[in-house]
Amino acid sequence: MIENPGFLFTLLAFVGVIGPLVFVHEMGHYLAGRWFGVKAEAFSIGFGREIAGFTDRRGTRWKFGWLPLGGYVRFAGDMSPASQPSAEWLSLPPEQRARTFQSKPVWQRAIIVAAGPAINFLLAILILGGFAYAYGVSRTPPVVGIVEPGSAAATAGLLPGDRLTALGGRGVDTFDDIAGFARLRPGERIEIVIDRGGASQTLAVTIGERRERDRFGNDYRIGRLGIGPAAPVREPIGLIEAPLIGVERTGEIVGMMVDTIGQIVTGRRSVDELGGPLRIAQVSGQQLSLGLPEFIGLIALISINLGFINLLPVPTLDGGHLLFYAIEAVRRRPVDPQVLEWAFRGGVAALLALMLLVTINDLGAFGLWRSLAGLIG
């Protein structure tokens, strides 16, 4: 087992992950806003009191806040959390009002808002595509080579030579698809479609469950079928194909996120597995201690998370804004300001509740509650 990195190392690694990703996200909003002629009054990395900054020749204040857990771009005329026109906005001179966010047509506002998550996905695609170009990609066929005695696969009747064609209603292209699908579904009963000797068969299997501990002592609950490939295949790819592999990998990760959320909502996975900033900081330090490729891979994963979460249709998030812009486009008039105000208040309350939950989970993962219980007992 490897010793966990120290506090300072972990803090620096966390800032090294969150800082650039927040910058990239907000830069997407900023560049799209500039493209459509919207003035940015402030560009902040971090929240709270400014600890350093400067003002450029366009009048934008670039600054760092003391709490590095996010950031924002404040566009001209952004006088309410819902970015709605107000009496103050209407009182602006016409030439100033034309450079505000609210003055733009709904399709331009939607692009400005969507540009943040989009650039997060683009960054992940470039990183994952770069890894594929550097290390090649696994294209091991989904053919069973080994069946572990007593495993879920053995109980279901899988045999060496079987080719898996579908898992739980999803098509299978490579052996990695099998491992990825099973890993997220410990204890679930699914149907497997196989090709055995040219004939299609359907088998029912309950995916096995196993606890694994990584090199830092972190415990994980994963699903396993208990099969191995006949012969691993890894192929090099060209520079043209690499971005396509990056898109494919990013889509797979987003699919896993959707699956995980569905499992939490339906009770098949515990909410205790949700992590927040403290756990991200811990993993950041651990991955950086393992090497630069592992750390860059984590950046790609967190970037996808950041883009995906911001697209959720929750007021205050980018996805919430996009939802209201879609309603505005269909109705051909903005949503009532009072409705927006209450929606955004609810969104803030929901996000605060989620932050509280994940912080409690993080502290529990660090053993705080067990230690307190021991002191009380």
C-alpha positions as CSV (number, residue, x, y, z in Angstrom):
1,M,0.0,0.0,0.0
2,I,1.3,3.5,-0.9
3,E,1.2,6.2,1.8
4,N,-1.3,9.0,1.0
5,P,0.3,12.3,-0.1
6,G,0.7,15.1,2.5
7,F,-1.8,18.0,2.9
8,L,0.2,20.6,1.0
9,F,0.9,18.3,-1.9
10,T,-2.8,17.4,-2.0
11,L,-3.9,21.0,-1.9
12,L,-1.5,22.0,-4.7
13,A,-2.8,19.0,-6.8
14,F,-6.4,20.0,-6.2
15,V,-5.7,23.6,-7.2
16,G,-3.9,22.2,-10.3
17,V,-7.0,20.4,-11.3
18,I,-9.8,22.8,-10.4
19,G,-8.1,26.0,-11.3
20,P,-7.4,25.3,-15.0
21,L,-10.7,23.5,-15.5
22,V,-12.7,26.5,-14.0
23,F,-10.6,28.8,-16.2
24,V,-11.3,26.8,-19.3
25,H,-15.0,26.6,-18.5
26,E,-15.4,30.3,-17.9
27,M,-13.2,31.1,-20.9
28,G,-15.8,29.3,-23.0
29,H,-18.5,31.7,-21.8
30,Y,-16.1,34.7,-22.2
31,L,-15.0,34.0,-25.7
32,A,-18.6,33.3,-26.9
33,G,-19.7,36.5,-25.2
34,R,-17.0,38.5,-27.0
35,W,-17.9,36.9,-30.3
36,F,-21.4,38.3,-30.0
37,G,-20.3,41.7,-28.7
38,V,-21.1,41.3,-25.0
39,K,-18.9,43.2,-22.6
40,A,-17.4,41.2,-19.7
41,E,-17.1,43.2,-16.5
42,A,-15.3,40.6,-14.5
43,F,-13.6,37.2,-15.0
44,S,-13.0,35.5,-11.6
45,I,-11.3,32.2,-10.7
46,G,-12.5,31.4,-7.2
47,F,-15.2,33.1,-5.1
48,G,-15.1,35.5,-2.2
49,R,-12.7,38.4,-1.6
50,E,-10.3,39.3,-4.4
51,I,-6.7,38.4,-3.5
52,A,-5.1,39.4,-6.8
53,G,-6.2,40.8,-10.2
54,F,-5.9,43.4,-13.0
55,T,-8.1,45.3,-15.4
56,D,-7.5,45.0,-19.1
57,R,-8.0,47.7,-21.7
58,R,-11.5,46.5,-22.4
59,G,-12.5,47.2,-18.9
60,T,-12.7,43.5,-17.8
61,R,-11.4,42.8,-14.2
62,W,-9.4,39.5,-14.2
63,K,-9.1,38.3,-10.6
64,F,-8.6,35.5,-8.2
65,G,-10.9,34.8,-5.2
66,W,-9.7,33.3,-2.0
67,L,-12.0,30.2,-2.3
68,P,-10.8,28.2,-5.3
69,L,-14.0,26.1,-5.8
70,G,-15.4,27.7,-8.9
71,G,-15.5,30.9,-10.9
72,Y,-17.6,33.1,-13.0
73,V,-17.8,35.6,-15.8
74,R,-20.0,38.7,-15.1
75,F,-21.3,40.2,-18.3
76,A,-22.4,43.8,-18.6
77,G,-26.0,44.2,-17.5
78,D,-26.0,40.9,-15.5
79,M,-27.8,42.5,-12.5
80,S,-29.8,39.5,-11.4
81,P,-28.9,35.8,-10.9
82,A,-31.4,34.9,-13.7
83,S,-29.9,37.4,-16.1
84,Q,-33.3,39.0,-16.7
85,P,-33.9,42.6,-17.8
86,S,-34.6,44.9,-14.9
87,A,-35.4,48.6,-14.4
88,E,-31.8,49.3,-13.9
89,W,-30.9,47.6,-17.2
90,L,-33.7,49.6,-19.0
91,S,-32.2,52.8,-17.7
92,L,-28.9,52.2,-19.4
93,P,-28.0,54.3,-22.5
94,P,-28.8,52.4,-25.7
95,E,-25.2,52.0,-26.8
96,Q,-24.3,50.4,-23.4
97,R,-27.5,48.3,-23.4
98,A,-26.5,46.9,-26.8
99,R,-23.4,45.4,-25.3
100,T,-25.2,43.6,-22.4
101,F,-26.0,40.0,-22.2
102,Q,-29.8,40.6,-21.9
103,S,-29.9,42.5,-25.2
104,K,-28.9,39.6,-27.3
105,P,-31.4,37.2,-29.0
106,V,-32.1,34.0,-27.2
107,W,-30.1,31.8,-29.6
108,Q,-26.9,33.9,-28.9
109,R,-27.5,33.8,-25.1
110,A,-27.9,30.0,-25.4
111,I,-24.6,29.7,-27.2
112,I,-22.8,31.9,-24.7
113,V,-24.1,29.7,-21.8
114,A,-23.5,26.4,-23.6
115,A,-19.9,27.4,-24.5
116,G,-18.7,26.7,-21.0
117,P,-19.7,23.0,-20.8
118,A,-18.8,22.6,-24.5
119,I,-15.2,23.6,-24.0
120,N,-14.9,21.3,-21.0
121,F,-15.9,18.4,-23.2
122,L,-13.5,19.6,-25.9
123,L,-10.6,19.6,-23.5
124,A,-11.5,16.0,-22.4
125,I,-11.7,14.9,-26.0
126,L,-8.3,16.3,-26.8
127,I,-6.7,14.6,-23.7
128,L,-8.3,11.3,-24.3
129,G,-7.6,11.4,-28.0
130,G,-4.0,12.3,-27.2
131,F,-3.7,9.2,-24.9
132,A,-5.2,7.0,-27.6
133,Y,-2.6,8.3,-30.1
134,A,0.2,7.9,-27.7
135,Y,-0.7,4.5,-26.3
136,G,-3.0,2.9,-28.8
137,V,-6.5,1.5,-28.1
138,S,-7.7,-1.8,-26.8
139,R,-9.7,-3.7,-29.5
140,T,-9.8,-7.1,-27.8
141,P,-12.8,-9.0,-29.2
142,P,-15.6,-9.8,-26.8
143,V,-14.7,-13.5,-26.8
144,V,-14.5,-15.5,-23.5
145,G,-11.0,-17.0,-23.0
146,I,-11.2,-17.8,-19.3
147,V,-14.1,-18.5,-17.0
148,E,-13.2,-18.3,-13.3
149,P,-14.6,-21.3,-11.3
150,G,-17.5,-20.3,-9.0
151,S,-17.9,-16.9,-10.7
152,A,-21.1,-15.2,-11.9
153,A,-20.2,-16.2,-15.5
154,A,-19.6,-19.9,-14.5
155,T,-22.9,-20.0,-12.7
156,A,-24.7,-18.5,-15.7
157,G,-23.1,-21.1,-18.0
158,L,-20.7,-19.1,-20.0
159,L,-17.9,-21.1,-21.7
160,P,-14.6,-20.4,-23.3
161,G,-15.1,-19.4,-26.9
162,D,-18.5,-17.7,-26.4
163,R,-18.7,-14.3,-28.1
164,L,-20.8,-11.8,-26.1
165,T,-23.0,-9.7,-28.4
166,A,-25.2,-7.9,-25.9
167,L,-25.3,-7.1,-22.2
168,G,-28.5,-5.9,-20.5
169,G,-29.9,-4.9,-23.9
170,R,-26.7,-3.0,-25.0
171,G,-24.5,-4.0,-27.8
172,V,-20.9,-5.2,-27.2
173,D,-18.0,-4.4,-29.5
174,T,-14.9,-5.1,-27.4
175,F,-14.0,-6.9,-24.2
176,D,-13.5,-3.5,-22.5
177,D,-17.3,-2.9,-23.0
178,I,-18.0,-6.0,-21.0
179,A,-15.7,-5.0,-18.1
180,G,-17.0,-1.4,-18.0
181,F,-20.6,-2.5,-18.0
182,A,-20.2,-5.1,-15.3
183,R,-18.1,-2.9,-13.1
184,L,-20.9,-0.4,-12.5
185,R,-23.6,-3.0,-11.8
186,P,-22.6,-5.2,-8.8
187,G,-25.4,-7.5,-7.8
188,E,-27.6,-6.7,-10.7
189,R,-29.4,-9.5,-12.7
190,I,-29.2,-9.0,-16.4
191,E,-29.5,-11.0,-19.7
192,I,-26.5,-11.8,-21.8
193,V,-26.8,-12.6,-25.5
194,I,-24.0,-14.8,-26.8
195,D,-22.9,-16.4,-30.0
196,R,-21.9,-20.0,-29.4
197,G,-20.9,-22.0,-32.4
198,G,-22.9,-19.7,-34.7
199,A,-26.1,-20.0,-32.7
200,S,-27.5,-17.1,-30.6
201,Q,-28.4,-17.9,-27.0
202,T,-29.6,-15.7,-24.1
203,L,-28.4,-16.4,-20.6
204,A,-29.5,-14.8,-17.3
205,V,-26.7,-13.8,-14.9
206,T,-26.4,-12.0,-11.6
207,I,-23.2,-9.9,-11.8
208,G,-20.8,-10.7,-9.0
209,E,-19.8,-8.2,-6.3
210,R,-16.3,-7.6,-5.0
211,R,-14.6,-5.2,-2.7
212,E,-11.3,-3.9,-4.0
213,R,-8.7,-1.7,-2.3
214,D,-6.4,0.5,-4.3
215,R,-2.8,1.4,-3.5
216,F,-3.8,4.2,-1.2
217,G,-6.2,2.0,0.9
218,N,-9.4,3.3,-0.7
219,D,-12.2,0.7,-0.8
220,Y,-14.4,0.2,-3.9
221,R,-17.5,-1.9,-4.5
222,I,-17.4,-3.2,-8.1
223,G,-19.2,-5.7,-10.3
224,R,-17.4,-8.7,-12.0
225,L,-18.5,-11.4,-14.3
226,G,-15.4,-13.5,-13.7
227,I,-14.2,-13.9,-17.3
228,G,-11.0,-13.1,-19.2
229,P,-10.3,-12.4,-22.9
230,A,-8.9,-15.0,-25.2
231,A,-6.1,-12.8,-26.5
232,P,-5.7,-9.1,-25.6
233,V,-5.4,-6.9,-28.7
234,R,-4.0,-3.3,-28.6
235,E,-3.7,-1.3,-31.9
236,P,-2.0,1.9,-32.7
237,I,-4.1,4.7,-34.2
238,G,-3.4,7.6,-36.5
239,L,-3.6,11.3,-35.8
240,I,-6.8,11.7,-37.8
241,E,-8.6,8.9,-35.9
242,A,-7.4,10.1,-32.4
243,P,-10.0,12.9,-32.0
244,L,-12.8,10.4,-32.9
245,I,-11.5,8.0,-30.2
246,G,-11.6,11.0,-27.8
247,V,-15.2,11.7,-28.7
248,E,-16.1,8.0,-28.3
249,R,-14.3,7.8,-24.9
250,T,-16.0,11.0,-23.7
251,G,-19.4,9.6,-24.7
252,E,-18.7,6.4,-22.8
253,I,-17.8,8.3,-19.6
254,V,-21.0,10.5,-19.9
255,G,-23.0,7.3,-20.3
256,M,-21.4,5.9,-17.2
257,M,-22.4,9.1,-15.3
258,V,-26.0,8.8,-16.5
259,D,-26.0,5.1,-15.4
260,T,-24.6,6.0,-12.0
261,I,-27.2,8.8,-11.4
262,G,-29.9,6.4,-12.4
263,Q,-28.7,3.8,-10.0
264,I,-28.6,6.4,-7.1
265,V,-32.1,7.6,-8.0
266,T,-33.5,4.1,-8.1
267,G,-31.7,3.1,-4.9
268,R,-29.4,0.5,-6.5
269,R,-26.4,2.5,-5.5
270,S,-26.0,4.4,-2.2
271,V,-25.9,8.2,-2.0
272,D,-22.8,7.6,0.2
273,E,-20.8,7.1,-2.9
274,L,-21.4,10.7,-4.0
275,G,-18.2,12.7,-3.5
276,G,-17.4,16.4,-3.3
277,P,-14.5,18.8,-3.3
278,L,-12.7,17.1,-0.4
279,R,-12.7,13.7,-2.1
280,I,-11.7,15.3,-5.4
281,A,-8.8,16.9,-3.6
282,Q,-7.8,13.6,-2.1
283,V,-7.9,11.8,-5.5
284,S,-6.0,14.7,-7.1
285,G,-3.1,14.3,-4.7
286,Q,-3.1,10.5,-5.1
287,Q,-3.1,10.7,-9.0
288,L,-0.4,13.3,-9.1
289,S,1.8,11.1,-6.9
290,L,1.4,8.3,-9.3
291,G,2.7,10.3,-12.3
292,L,1.8,13.0,-14.8
293,P,-0.2,10.7,-17.2
294,E,-2.5,9.6,-14.3
295,F,-2.9,13.2,-13.2
296,I,-3.8,14.4,-16.8
297,G,-6.2,11.6,-17.1
298,L,-7.9,12.8,-13.9
299,I,-8.2,16.3,-15.4
300,A,-10.0,14.8,-18.4
301,L,-12.4,12.9,-16.1
302,I,-13.1,16.0,-13.9
303,S,-13.5,18.2,-17.0
304,I,-16.2,15.8,-18.3
305,N,-17.9,15.9,-14.9
306,L,-17.8,19.7,-14.8
307,G,-19.4,19.9,-18.3
308,F,-22.0,17.2,-17.6
309,I,-23.1,18.6,-14.2
310,N,-23.4,22.1,-15.6
311,L,-25.7,20.9,-18.3
312,L,-28.2,19.4,-15.8
313,P,-31.5,21.3,-16.0
314,V,-31.1,22.8,-12.5
315,P,-31.7,26.6,-12.1
316,T,-28.4,28.5,-11.4
317,L,-26.5,25.9,-13.5
318,D,-25.9,26.4,-17.2
319,G,-28.4,23.7,-18.0
320,G,-31.1,25.6,-16.0
321,H,-30.5,28.7,-18.1
322,L,-30.6,26.7,-21.3
323,L,-33.9,25.1,-20.2
324,F,-35.5,28.6,-19.7
325,Y,-34.1,29.8,-23.0
326,A,-35.7,26.8,-24.7
327,I,-39.0,27.7,-23.1
328,E,-38.6,31.3,-24.2
329,A,-37.8,30.2,-27.8
330,V,-41.0,28.1,-27.9
331,R,-43.3,30.7,-26.2
332,R,-41.6,33.5,-28.1
333,R,-41.4,35.5,-24.9
334,P,-39.3,35.3,-21.7
335,V,-40.4,33.3,-18.7
336,D,-42.2,35.4,-16.1
337,P,-39.5,37.1,-13.9
338,Q,-41.2,36.0,-10.7
339,V,-41.2,32.3,-11.8
340,L,-37.5,32.6,-12.6
341,E,-36.8,34.2,-9.3
342,W,-38.4,31.3,-7.3
343,A,-36.8,28.7,-9.6
344,F,-33.4,30.1,-9.0
345,R,-34.0,30.3,-5.3
346,G,-35.0,26.6,-5.4
347,G,-31.9,25.8,-7.5
348,V,-29.6,27.5,-5.0
349,A,-31.2,25.6,-2.1
350,A,-30.9,22.3,-3.9
351,L,-27.2,22.9,-4.7
352,L,-26.5,23.9,-1.1
353,A,-28.2,20.7,0.1
354,L,-26.2,18.7,-2.3
355,M,-22.9,20.4,-1.2
356,L,-23.8,19.6,2.4
357,L,-24.5,15.9,1.5
358,V,-21.3,15.4,-0.4
359,T,-19.3,17.1,2.3
360,I,-20.8,14.8,4.9
361,N,-19.9,11.9,2.7
362,D,-16.4,13.1,2.2
363,L,-15.8,13.5,5.9
364,G,-17.3,10.1,6.5
365,A,-14.9,8.6,3.9
366,F,-12.0,10.2,5.8
367,G,-13.2,8.4,9.0
368,L,-14.3,11.5,10.9
369,W,-17.6,10.1,12.0
370,R,-16.1,6.8,13.1
371,S,-13.5,8.8,15.1
372,L,-16.2,10.9,16.8
373,A,-18.3,7.9,17.5
374,G,-15.3,6.3,19.2
375,L,-14.8,9.3,21.3
376,I,-18.4,9.5,22.3
377,G,-18.5,5.8,23.0
